[in-house]
Amino acid sequence: MRTLRAAAALAVVTVGTSLSLACHGETVEATYAIDDRAAQAGRDVIRDSGCGACHTIPGVPGAAGLVGPPLTAFGRRGYIAGRVSNNRSNLVRWLIDPRTVDPMTVMPRVGLSDQQARQAAAYLYTLK
C-alpha cells in the first residue's frame, strides 16, 4: 500500500511539474542545441532587417521598439504570437510570412529568405 501511495504521489508531482512548465512557457525547443554561428548571423539579420524598430530585443543594438512585444526570453515561450507552438518550423514560417500564422497580425513581411529566417530563429532561441 505504501509503495502504491508513493507511486501515485510521484505521478502527481510529475504531472504537476509538466503543467507548471507549460504554464511558464517552457518549450521543448528551448532545450535543443543552438548553432552559435547561425545565432550570431541571426542577430545580424535581425539588426539589418529593422526588427528593433518594433521590438525590444536583448543583444541587438538599437532594438528598443515598443510597437510589437518585447522578445526577451523568447526561447522559453510556449507560443508564437499566442497562436502556434514555439518550434523552429513555426517560427521560420512566422518570420517569413506572419499572416500565414495569424491573418490579423500587424507584423509585416520583412523579406527574409528561408536561410535568414532560420538564422534569426537561432538567435531568438538563445534568449532565455
C-alpha positions in Angstrom: 0.0 0.0 0.0 2.8 2.4 0.9 4.5 1.7 -2.5 1.3 2.4 -4.3 0.9 5.8 -2.5 4.5 6.7 -3.2 4.0 5.9 -6.9 0.8 7.9 -7.0 2.4 10.9 -5.3 5.3 10.7 -7.8 2.9 10.7 -10.7 1.1 13.8 -9.3 4.4 15.6 -8.9 5.5 14.7 -12.4 2.2 15.8 -14.0 2.2 19.0 -11.8 5.7 19.8 -12.8 4.9 19.3 -16.5 1.8 21.5 -16.3 3.8 24.2 -14.3 6.5 24.3 -17.0 3.9 24.6 -19.8 2.2 27.4 -17.9 5.5 29.3 -17.6 6.2 29.0 -21.3 8.9 26.3 -21.2 9.2 24.6 -24.5 11.0 21.5 -25.9 12.5 23.9 -28.4 14.4 25.7 -25.7 16.4 22.5 -24.9 17.7 22.0 -28.5 21.3 22.7 -29.3 21.8 26.1 -30.9 24.4 26.6 -33.6 26.5 29.6 -32.4 27.4 30.7 -35.9 23.8 30.7 -37.1 22.7 32.6 -33.9 25.4 35.2 -34.5 24.3 35.6 -38.1 20.7 35.7 -36.9 21.5 38.7 -34.6 22.9 40.5 -37.7 19.8 39.6 -39.8 17.5 40.9 -37.0 19.5 44.1 -36.8 19.7 44.6 -40.5 16.0 43.8 -41.1 14.9 46.5 -38.8 13.1 44.2 -36.3 14.2 46.5 -33.5 12.0 49.3 -34.8 9.0 47.4 -33.5 10.5 45.0 -30.9 12.8 45.3 -27.9 15.4 42.5 -28.5 18.2 41.9 -26.0 21.6 41.8 -27.5 20.6 43.6 -30.7 22.0 47.2 -30.8 19.2 49.8 -31.2 16.4 47.2 -30.8 14.2 49.1 -28.4 10.9 49.3 -30.3 7.6 49.4 -28.4 5.1 48.6 -31.3 5.4 44.8 -31.0 6.0 42.7 -27.9 9.5 42.6 -26.4 11.3 39.4 -27.4 13.0 39.0 -24.1 13.2 35.3 -23.1 11.7 34.2 -26.4 13.5 30.9 -26.2 11.3 30.0 -23.2 7.9 30.9 -24.6 5.4 28.3 -25.4 3.7 30.0 -28.2 4.4 32.3 -31.2 2.0 35.2 -31.4 -0.2 33.4 -29.0 -1.3 31.1 -31.9 1.1 28.2 -32.6 3.6 26.1 -30.7 7.0 27.7 -30.4 9.2 25.4 -32.5 11.6 26.0 -35.3 9.4 25.3 -38.3 6.5 27.5 -36.9 9.0 30.3 -36.1 10.6 30.2 -39.5 7.1 30.3 -41.1 6.2 33.3 -38.9 9.3 35.2 -39.7 8.9 34.7 -43.5 5.2 35.4 -43.7 3.5 36.2 -40.4 0.0 36.3 -41.9 0.2 32.5 -42.7 0.2 32.1 -38.9 -2.2 34.9 -38.0 -4.1 36.6 -40.8 -4.9 39.5 -38.5 -1.4 40.3 -37.3 0.0 43.7 -37.9 3.5 42.3 -38.3 4.6 42.8 -41.9 6.6 40.5 -44.1 10.1 41.9 -43.9 11.5 40.0 -46.9 13.6 37.3 -45.1 14.8 34.3 -47.0 14.4 30.8 -45.6 18.1 30.9 -44.5 17.8 34.3 -42.9 14.7 33.2 -41.0 16.5 30.1 -39.7 19.4 32.3 -38.6 17.0 34.8 -36.9 15.2 31.9 -35.2 18.6 30.5 -33.9 19.3 33.9 -32.3 15.8 34.2 -30.8 16.2 30.8 -29.2 19.3 32.0 -27.4 17.1 34.5 -25.5 16.3 32.6 -22.3 
